[in-house]
Amino acid sequence: MPTTVRDAVFEVLRDHGVDRIFANPGSTEVDLLTDLPDHLDFVLALHEGSVLGMATGHAIAAGRPALALLHTTAGYGNAVGGLATARANRAPVVLLVGQQDRRHLAAAPFLAGDLATLAGSYPVSVEEPARPGDVPGAIARALHDATIHRGPAVVIIPMSDWAEPADEVRAPAARRLVVGTSADPDAIAALASALRDAERPALVLGSLADDPGTWAAVAELATALDSPVWQAAYSYRMGFDQTSPLFAGHLPPGRAALRDALGEQDVVLVLGAHAFRQYLYEEGDFVGGDTRVLVVTEDADEAVHSDAELAVIAPIDAVAEALAQDLPVRAPAERAPRPVPARLVAEPGAEIRPGDVFQALAERLPAESTYFEESPSTRRPLLAALPVRAPFGFLTAAMGGLGFAVPGAIGVKMARPERPVVAIVGDGASLYNVQALWSAQKYGVGVLFIVMSNGGYAVMDRLAHNAGATPPWPGFGEISLSTLAAGFGCPARRIETVEELLAVLDEVVPTLGERTEPLVLDIAVTTS
């Protein structure tokens, strides 16, 4: 029987397979962190945004909850943006937030925080245990909440609780959790009926369709229907082989273009997304009046936000597999093969265009790799040039904020050290959590960081130009990301020609699977 609350918490973490804690510690967490047990590794990040980013990437890659520790109001406040990303990316993260000593909270001591509502509605749950003995059970329930609701669960713990005696009776929390994986037969029948009657069906895949079982089931369904397969706009993960003849492309983020893209389809089945996610507001319907929209998703919020004839909340893989088995197989139509660009050749002294970087990576990265996108000014050409070919091939921040890619890639590589991981970030975006490079070097995390250095906020400049206005913000071409990286102890190279780019990628990409040293490529790209 554990003797202290701290001992009981370590037992809960061990029982749930938690073996790593990401943190930027403060004084209210010292009693928990000193002399950690052997089964729990400590990972230091130099800013709370990096803490959440690494924990989020780790949780996504591992498919189970990651544990992060934050220091009262300042630490928790610094991490709220990362917490919002974890929620939008459906990452099961448990956050332990330190609080002042319980015995004098009523006197509002220094470092006490009003923590319960600090992150608003972004946590999937928040617990403030009423007694020290309630802490282990609260953490166990947070692990379940993060798993069930696929988001960050928060437990606020006064610093004095760790040394208090543990309760003799186990706290109320299920020791094992099983989530159902079946699909409702009536829902399957309704979907199958609509697809069977369709003359020109299409599939639209969202981020929740990205796992090996769903990939296989969707591929079988798409083949049976002989239907085009679109990736939903602003997907943060991908669910289909984008080199397949059936892949139609990425749906546009505006209603008019969306209506054009889906205009020939009489039935559109959306899997793992809501219908439809857009960016700037446009007048009109999402689809034409003759197009029926059906949605299948595991996320109830996505279902209720969908403009659809029918929305089904169910496991996507189970539904796709059942439909593929139930529907007749259609004869495949003739389709032109996907064009293959000529191999990129370096001309002596040639400047680097963003597309050169993407093509060079596409020619070299293995299918079983993961790349992050956090370069807003080049997102569309990047997606077009660097197709995803296998599950877990792509990640980005679902809610659009910057600062996830650098620490997130580190967390992914920690969870899957054998997997090649590349983070493609703009120079402006890289500055949000550049401190994470120190953690990558300190803990031997072999991520390749591709920094697209154009010396400014290119996407903001373009938006201002499109509006016919003059932006007030300056460029920052004097900032050297390679110098910053070296200052954090992380190896870095400045790349200024296509010839240099191809040479370094030929050297580094084959090593990414087993690499244990990070590398930053500070690539000077032209904006013309």
C-alpha positions in Angstrom: 0.0 0.0 0.0 1.5 3.4 -1.0 2.4 5.5 2.1 2.0 9.0 0.5 -0.1 10.7 -2.1 3.1 11.0 -4.3 3.7 7.2 -4.0 0.0 6.5 -4.9 0.2 8.8 -8.0 3.4 7.0 -9.2 1.5 3.7 -8.9 -1.4 5.1 -10.9 1.0 6.3 -13.6 2.8 3.0 -13.7 -0.6 1.1 -14.0 -1.6 3.2 -16.9 1.7 2.9 -18.8 2.8 6.5 -18.4 6.6 6.4 -18.5 7.5 10.0 -19.3 6.7 13.5 -17.9 7.2 16.7 -19.9 7.8 19.8 -17.7 9.1 23.2 -17.1 9.1 23.0 -13.3 8.5 25.6 -10.6 8.7 25.7 -6.8 5.2 24.3 -6.4 6.3 21.0 -8.2 9.6 20.3 -6.5 8.2 17.8 -4.0 6.8 15.7 -6.8 9.8 15.8 -9.1 12.9 15.2 -7.0 14.1 11.6 -6.8 11.7 10.3 -9.5 11.2 6.5 -9.7 13.1 4.6 -12.4 10.0 4.0 -14.5 9.3 7.7 -15.1 11.6 9.7 -17.4 11.8 13.5 -17.0 11.9 15.7 -20.2 12.7 19.3 -19.6 11.5 22.0 -22.0 12.5 25.6 -21.6 9.0 27.1 -22.1 5.6 25.8 -21.4 4.5 26.1 -25.0 7.2 23.6 -25.8 6.1 21.4 -22.9 2.6 21.1 -24.4 3.8 20.8 -27.9 6.1 17.9 -27.1 3.5 16.2 -25.0 0.9 16.6 -27.7 3.1 15.2 -30.4 4.0 12.2 -28.1 0.4 11.5 -27.3 -0.7 11.5 -31.0 2.2 9.3 -32.0 1.9 6.9 -29.1 -1.9 6.7 -29.2 -2.2 7.0 -25.5 -2.1 9.8 -22.9 1.0 11.8 -22.3 1.8 13.6 -19.0 2.7 17.2 -18.7 3.5 19.3 -15.6 2.9 23.1 -15.4 3.7 25.7 -12.8 0.7 27.5 -11.3 -0.7 30.6 -13.1 2.3 31.7 -15.2 3.2 28.3 -16.4 -0.4 27.3 -17.1 -1.1 30.6 -18.8 1.9 30.3 -21.0 0.7 26.9 -22.1 -2.9 27.7 -23.0 -2.3 28.2 -26.7 -0.7 24.7 -26.8 -3.5 23.3 -24.8 -6.0 24.7 -27.4 -3.9 22.9 -30.1 -4.0 19.7 -28.1 -7.8 19.9 -27.9 -8.2 20.7 -31.6 -5.8 17.9 -32.6 -7.6 15.4 -30.3 -4.5 14.6 -28.3 -4.9 12.8 -25.0 -2.8 14.8 -22.7 -3.0 15.0 -18.9 -1.8 18.2 -17.3 -0.8 18.4 -13.7 -0.8 22.1 -12.6 1.0 23.1 -9.4 -0.8 25.2 -6.8 0.3 26.9 -3.6 0.1 25.1 -0.2 -3.4 24.0 0.5 -3.1 25.1 4.2 -3.0 28.8 3.4 -4.8 29.1 0.1 -7.5 31.1 1.9 -4.9 33.8 2.7 -4.1 34.3 -1.1 -0.3 33.6 -0.7 2.3 34.5 -3.3 2.1 32.2 -6.4 -1.4 31.1 -5.6 -3.4 31.0 -8.8 -7.1 31.1 -9.9 -6.5 28.1 -12.1 -9.8 26.2 -12.6 -11.1 28.5 -15.4 -7.8 29.8 -16.7 -8.0 27.8 -19.9 -11.7 28.3 -20.5 -13.5 25.5 -22.2 -10.4 24.0 -23.9 -9.7 21.2 -21.3 -12.0 18.2 -21.6 -12.1 18.1 -17.8 -10.7 20.0 -14.8 -10.4 18.6 -11.3 -9.4 20.4 -8.1 -9.2 17.5 -5.5 -11.0 18.5 -2.3 -8.5 16.5 -0.2 -4.9 15.3 -0.7 -6.2 11.7 -0.6 -8.3 12.5 -3.7 -5.3 13.3 -5.9 -4.5 9.8 -7.2 -8.1 9.1 -8.2 -8.4 12.5 -9.9 -5.3 11.7 -12.0 -6.6 8.2 -12.9 -9.9 9.8 -14.0 -8.0 12.5 -16.0 -6.2 9.7 -17.9 -9.6 8.2 -18.7 -11.1 11.6 -19.7 -8.1 12.3 -22.0 -8.6 8.9 -23.6 -12.4 9.1 -24.1 -12.7 12.7 -25.1 -9.3 12.8 -27.0 -8.1 16.1 -25.4 -6.3 17.7 -22.5 -7.5 16.8 -19.0 -6.3 19.0 -16.1 -5.7 18.2 -12.4 -4.8 21.1 -10.1 -2.6 19.9 -7.2 -1.5 22.0 -4.1 2.2 21.6 -3.4 1.5 20.3 0.1 -0.5 17.3 -1.0 2.4 15.2 -2.3 3.7 14.3 1.2 0.3 13.7 2.8 -0.7 10.1 3.7 -2.4 8.2 1.0 -6.0 6.9 1.6 -6.2 3.3 2.7 -9.1 2.8 0.2 -8.4 3.0 -3.5 -9.9 6.2 -5.1 -12.9 5.7 -7.4 -11.6 5.3 -11.0 -11.9 2.4 -13.4 -8.7 0.3 -13.5 -9.2 -0.6 -17.2 -11.1 1.2 -19.9 -12.5 -0.4 -23.1 -14.1 1.8 -25.8 -16.6 0.1 -28.2 -15.7 -0.4 -31.8 -19.0 -1.5 -33.4 -21.2 0.3 -35.9 -25.0 0.4 -35.7 -26.6 -1.9 -38.4 -29.5 0.6 -39.1 -27.0 3.4 -39.8 -25.0 1.1 -42.1 -28.1 0.2 -43.9 -29.1 3.9 -44.4 -25.7 4.8 -45.7 -25.5 1.8 -48.0 -28.8 2.5 -49.5 -27.8 6.1 -50.4 -24.5 4.9 -51.9 -26.1 2.0 -53.8 -28.4 4.5 -55.5 -25.7 7.0 -56.2 -24.5 7.5 -59.8 -21.6 9.7 -59.0 -20.5 9.2 -55.3 -17.4 10.7 -53.8 -15.6 10.3 -50.5 -14.3 13.2 -48.4 -11.8 12.2 -45.7 -11.0 14.2 -42.5 -8.2 13.9 -40.0 -9.9 11.2 -37.9 -9.5 8.8 -40.8 -5.8 8.5 -40.2 -4.9 5.1 -38.8 -3.8 1.9 -40.5 -7.2 0.1 -40.1 -9.2 3.1 -41.5 -6.8 3.6 -44.4 -7.3 -0.1 -45.4 -11.1 0.1 -45.0 -11.4 3.4 -46.9 -9.2 2.2 -49.7 -11.5 -0.9 -50.1 -14.6 1.3 -50.0 -13.2 3.8 -52.5 -12.3 0.9 -54.9 -15.8 -0.7 -54.5 -17.4 2.7 -55.3 -14.8 3.6 -57.9 -15.2 7.1 -56.5 -12.9 10.1 -56.3 -11.5 10.7 -52.8 -10.9 14.2 -51.5 -9.1 15.3 -48.4 -11.1 17.8 -46.4 -9.8 21.4 -46.3 -7.5 22.2 -43.3 -7.1 18.5 -42.3 -4.4 18.1 -39.7 -3.9 14.5 -40.6 -4.4 12.6 -43.9 -6.4 9.4 -44.5 -5.6 8.2 -48.0 -2.7 7.4 -50.4 -2.4 10.6 -52.3 -0.5 8.9 -55.1 -3.6 6.8 -55.9 -5.4 7.4 -59.2 -8.6 7.8 -57.1 -7.2 10.7 -55.1 -8.9 13.9 -56.3 -6.9 16.4 -54.2 -7.5 18.7 -51.3 -10.9 20.4 -51.0 -10.8 24.2 -51.3 -11.4 26.4 -48.2 -14.1 28.6 -49.8 -17.7 27.8 -50.6 -17.8 28.7 -54.2 -14.8 26.6 -55.1 -16.1 23.8 -52.9 -19.4 23.8 -54.8 -17.4 23.6 -58.1 -15.2 20.7 -56.8 -18.2 18.6 -55.7 -20.6 19.8 -58.3 -20.7 16.6 -60.3 -21.3 14.3 -57.3 -24.8 13.2 -56.3 -23.8 11.7 -53.0 -20.8 12.8 -50.9 -19.8 10.6 -47.9 -17.6 12.5 -45.4 -15.6 10.3 -43.1 -13.8 11.6 -40.1 -14.6 15.3 -40.6 -17.6 17.6 -40.4 -19.3 19.0 -43.5 -17.6 21.4 -44.2 -14.7 23.2 -42.6 -13.9 26.5 -44.3 -11.7 29.6 -43.8 -12.9 33.0 -44.9 -16.7 33.5 -45.1 -18.4 33.3 -48.5 -22.1 33.5 -49.4 -24.0 30.5 -50.6 -24.4 26.8 -49.7 -21.5 24.4 -49.2 -22.7 22.1 -52.0 -25.3 22.3 -54.9 -28.9 21.5 -54.2 -28.7 18.1 -56.0 -25.8 16.8 -53.8 -26.7 14.7 -50.8 -24.2 14.9 -47.9 -23.7 12.0 -45.4 -21.2 12.2 -42.5 -19.6 9.5 -40.4 -17.4 10.6 -37.5 -16.3 9.5 -34.0 -16.6 13.1 -32.8 -20.0 14.2 -31.7 -19.1 17.9 -32.1 -18.2 17.3 -35.7 -21.5 15.5 -36.3 -23.7 18.2 -34.9 -21.8 21.0 -36.8 -22.3 19.3 -40.1 -24.6 20.6 -42.8 -25.6 17.0 -43.8 -28.7 14.9 -44.6 -27.5 12.2 -42.2 -24.7 12.3 -39.6 -23.6 9.0 -37.9 -21.4 8.9 -34.8 -19.5 5.7 -35.1 -16.0 4.2 -35.5 -15.0 5.2 -39.1 -13.1 2.0 -39.8 -16.0 -0.2 -38.8 -18.5 1.7 -41.0 -16.2 1.9 -44.0 -15.4 -1.9 -43.7 -19.1 -2.8 -43.4 -20.0 -0.6 -46.4 -17.2 -2.0 -48.5 -18.5 -5.5 -47.9 -22.2 -4.6 -48.4 -21.9 -2.6 -51.6 -21.5 -4.1 -55.1 -18.1 -3.5 -56.7 -18.3 -1.0 -59.6 -16.2 -1.4 -62.8 -13.3 1.0 -62.6 -13.3 4.0 -65.0 -10.3 4.9 -67.1 -8.2 7.6 -65.3 -5.1 9.3 -66.6 -2.0 8.4 -64.5 -0.9 11.1 -62.1 1.8 13.3 -63.6 5.3 12.7 -62.2 7.5 15.9 -62.2 10.9 15.7 -63.7 13.6 15.1 -61.1 14.9 18.3 -59.6 18.4 19.2 -60.9 20.6 21.8 -59.3 21.8 24.6 -61.5 25.0 26.1 -60.2 24.2 29.0 -57.8 20.5 28.8 -58.4 18.3 30.4 -55.7 15.9 28.2 -53.8 12.2 28.4 -54.4 9.8 26.9 -51.8 8.7 24.3 -54.4 12.3 23.1 -54.8 12.4 22.2 -51.2 9.2 20.3 -51.3 10.1 18.4 -54.5 13.5 17.5 -53.1 11.9 16.1 -50.0 9.2 14.2 -52.1 12.0 12.6 -54.1 13.8 11.4 -51.0 11.5 10.8 -48.0 10.3 7.2 -47.6 6.6 6.6 -47.5 6.7 5.5 -43.8 7.7 8.9 -42.5 5.9 11.8 -40.9 6.2 15.4 -41.9 4.8 18.5 -40.1 3.5 21.5 -41.9 3.7 24.9 -40.3 4.5 27.3 -43.1 1.3 29.2 -43.9 2.5 31.0 -46.9 3.4 27.8 -48.7 0.9 25.3 -47.3 -1.0 24.7 -50.6 2.1 24.1 -52.8 3.5 22.0 -50.1 0.5 19.7 -50.0 0.5 19.5 -53.8 4.2 18.6 -54.0 4.6 16.3 -51.1 1.9 13.6 -51.2 1.2 11.4 -48.1 1.5 7.7 -49.0 1.0 5.9 -45.7 -0.8 6.3 -42.3 0.6 9.0 -39.9 2.4 10.7 -42.8 1.3 14.3 -42.0 0.6 16.5 -39.0 -0.2 20.2 -38.5 -2.0 22.3 -35.9 -5.7 21.8 -36.3 -6.7 25.2 -34.9 -4.3 27.1 -37.1 -2.1 28.6 -34.4 1.7 28.6 -34.8 4.2 27.0 -32.5 3.3 23.3 -32.6 5.5 21.9 -35.3 8.9 22.2 -33.7 8.1 20.7 -30.2 5.4 18.5 -31.7 7.9 16.8 -34.0 10.2 16.2 -31.1 7.3 14.5 -29.2 6.5 12.3 -32.2 10.1 11.2 -32.6 10.4 10.4 -28.9 7.3 8.2 -29.2 8.4 6.6 -32.5 12.2 6.8 -32.5 12.5 4.5 -35.5 10.3 6.8 -37.7 11.8 9.5 -40.0 10.3 12.8 -38.8 10.6 16.2 -40.6 9.2 19.5 -39.4 8.7 22.1 -42.2 8.2 25.5 -40.7 8.4 29.1 -41.7 11.1 31.2 -40.1 8.4 33.3 -38.3 6.6 30.2 -37.1 9.8 28.6 -35.8 10.4 31.5 -33.4 7.3 30.7 -31.4 8.9 27.7 -29.7 12.5 27.8 -30.8 13.5 26.9 -27.3 12.4 23.3 -28.0 15.5 22.8 -30.1 17.5 22.6 -26.9 15.3 19.7 -25.7 15.8 17.9 -29.0 19.6 18.1 -28.6 19.6 17.3 -24.9 17.5 14.1 -25.3 19.0 12.9 -28.6 15.9 13.4 -30.7 16.8 13.1 -34.4 14.3 15.3 -36.1 15.1 17.2 -39.3 13.9 20.8 -39.0 13.4 22.5 -42.4 13.1 26.3 -41.8 11.8 28.2 -44.8 13.6 31.5 -44.2 12.1 34.3 -46.2 12.8 37.0 -43.6 9.2 38.0 -42.8 5.6 37.2 -42.4 5.0 36.3 -46.1 1.4 35.2 -45.7 0.5 38.4 -43.8 2.3 40.5 -46.5 0.3 38.7 -49.2 -3.0 39.3 -47.3 -2.2 43.0 -46.9 -1.3 43.2 -50.6 -4.5 41.5 -51.7 -6.4 44.0 -49.6 -4.6 46.9 -51.4 -3.1 48.0 -48.1 0.4 48.7 -46.7 1.3 46.5 -43.7 2.8 48.2 -40.7 5.0 45.3 -39.6 8.6 45.1 -40.7 10.5 42.2 -42.1 13.1 40.4 -39.9 15.7 39.2 -42.4 18.5 39.9 -39.9 17.3 37.0 -37.7 19.5 33.9 -38.3 17.7 30.7 -37.3 20.9 28.7 -37.8 22.6 31.0 -35.3 19.8 30.7 -32.8 19.8 26.9 -33.1 23.5 26.8 -32.5 23.0 28.9 -29.4 20.7 26.2 -28.1 23.3 23.6 -28.8 21.4 22.2 -31.8 23.4 21.5 -35.0 22.4 23.7 -37.9 23.4 24.6 -41.4 22.5 27.7 -43.6 21.5 26.6 -47.1 21.4 29.2 -49.9 21.5 27.3 -53.2 19.7 24.3 -54.7 23.0 22.5 -55.0 23.6 22.8 -51.3 20.1 21.7 -50.5 20.2 18.5 -52.6 23.6 17.6 -51.2 22.6 17.9 -47.6 19.3 16.1 -48.1 21.1 13.2 -49.9 23.4 13.0 -46.8 20.7 13.4 -44.1 17.4 11.8 -45.2 18.7 8.2 -45.4 19.7 8.5 -41.7 16.4 9.8 -40.4 15.1 6.5 -39.2 17.9 5.9 -36.8 19.2 9.4 -36.3 19.7 10.5 -32.7 20.9 14.1 -33.3 18.6 16.9 -34.5 19.5 19.1 -37.4 18.2 22.5 -38.5 18.4 23.5 -42.1 18.0 27.3 -42.3 17.0 27.5 -46.0 17.0 30.9 -47.7 14.0 30.7 -50.0 12.9 33.3 -52.5 9.4 34.9 -52.2 9.3 35.8 -55.9 
